[in-house]
Amino acid sequence: MLSTLHLPQSRLLFFLLGLVVTFVLIRISVRLIRAKVRWWPGNIKPGGTHIHHVVFGTVFMLLGGVLGLAAPDDEHGLRVSAAALLGVGAALVLDEFALILHLRDVYWSKDGRLSVDAVFLAIGMTGLLLSGARPLGYDEFYDEGVGLRVLAILVNLAFAIVALLKGKVWTGLLGLLVPVLPEIGALRLARPGSPWARWRYTEGSRKLRRAYRREARIRQPLIRVKIRFQEFISGRHDDD
């Protein structure tokens, strides 16, 4: 299979494998620790200091990144190994993304779900890249009509930024790889509480009322389904 893949594709594949496998294994580990299973090693606490796995992830990411940069172009095995190591590190870091953001241990709280979102988003974007998608269509620069393509890329990027400001994180970020998505996100109503809603929707306005109704009728049920699926994989978080 690997012989049929170009070098960038094989590196992406090994990065994705490292990311997914490590995320699954670390979630199994933390769930066993939380369940206080006697035969499982438990948290690492030398001298009473809890060393979170984000620390090991940072080390693995540095090793994988430096190894990938230093490996000669003709060392295919070394470069894909570096990509896999980078994926391992990324999984460990992103699995505690919420801890980094809040600077406190929110792993099993509702805020900790952000870490699972980050991992799923990384898996989704890597999968799109592996399937042939390109960020902002950068490979099109070598075709004719570069000026028009650059303009189209800038417009797509602007729509993606608007979608992000409207609170549509998945739509905005995945839209960097799928050009139609950011336009849809940018043209639809902003989510209540998003920067766009705070700036553009006055209190009691028709748009803000519609945004709250849409949030309650459509988005919240979808979020509940997403949470159930994520917690089936990652473990149940506490309800604050």
Number of C-alpha atoms within 10 A of each C-alpha: 5 10 7 8 11 10 17 13 17 22 25 21 23 21 26 26 18 21 26 19 13 19 26 13 13 16 16 15 16 18 15 16 16 13 10 12 11 9 8 12 11 14 15 12 10 8 6 7 9 10 12 16 17 20 13 15 23 18 15 23 23 17 17 25 18 13 18 21 12 12 15 11 11 9 10 14 13 16 25 23 18 27 29 25 27 29 30 27 30 27 35 25 27 23 29 25 23 24 20 15 14 11 9 9 15 21 20 15 15 14 18 21 23 20 22 23 19 19 22 18 16 20 18 15 22 18 15 16 17 17 12 10 18 16 19 20 17 12 10 14 13 9 8 9 10 12 10 11 18 16 11 15 19 13 16 24 21 16 24 28 20 21 29 22 20 24 21 21 17 19 20 29 21 20 25 23 21 19 23 15 20 30 20 16 25 22 12 13 21 29 22 21 15 14 16 18 20 15 10 12 18 12 11 8 11 10 17 21 15 15 20 16 13 16 18 12 11 10 14 12 12 13 12 11 12 13 18 14 12 16 14 10 14 21 16 16 16 13 8 6
